[in-house]
Amino acid sequence: MTPEAKISALTTELRDTREAAADMIVTVISATATTPEYREAVAAAYDSIANGHLRSRVTAVLCRLVAERLRAG
């Protein structure tokens, strides 16, 4: 496998892992956040983390995905 192909494969795997993690988090939150208002409060908390509070760049990406998915319902 060429270096470019390896990078491409790793990039795809990283994206897929990030998407799976966001889905898992949203599933757990959805089981406990039973009202739209509570889901919005949790999404806002994840947005706050993504915007620089208590996070790394990697955490921010995941928090934004979770917040988007919670709002999408």
Phi, psi and omega in degrees: 000134180288160177302322179295319179294322177297316179298316179298316180296318179293322177298316178296316179297319178298314179300313181297321179294316179298316179297318180295319179297315178298317178299317180296317180296314180297322178299314180295314180297318181299329179290334182253332180267088191273350179245153177301324180295319180292319177299319179294320178298318179293318178300319179296322177296318178294322175298318179299316177298315182297330182276009170125358181266116175059049183213163169250175179300317181297316178298320180299317180300313181294318179298320178296318177299316180297313180300317179299316183288325177296320180289330180288340175084000000 
